[in-house]
Amino acid sequence: MKQKTPSLAQDILQGLENAAAFLDGKTAKASVHIPDEIDTKSTRKSLGMTQIQFCAAFGFDVQALREWEQGRRSPDRSARILLAVIAKEPEAVRRALAA
């Protein structure tokens, strides 16, 4: 049986229901995993890069990377997200950041 495409009215109704749920605080949580910790050194080494090369390729501050790798600081949430993507898809990040 062929699945019916939602009508414009159904799309609008669904949008209104989603907006109402959002206003009521009933929206679903994100279904992504953001690591609490990430091993920046192993990620960098798996790519065969020096600290300077890694930072130049992905836009990190060298001093911040050194502090992460030495355990003096931890990457913030946004950096952990980027590092997780780099660990799995470094070429995608390189393409996205290419000037």
Buried (B, 14 or more C-beta within 10 A) or exposed (E): EEEEEEEEEEEEEEEEEEEEEEEEEEEEEEEEEEEEEBBBBEBBEEBEBEBEEBBEBBEBEEEBBBBBBEEEEBBEEEBBBBBBBBBEEBEEBEEEEEE
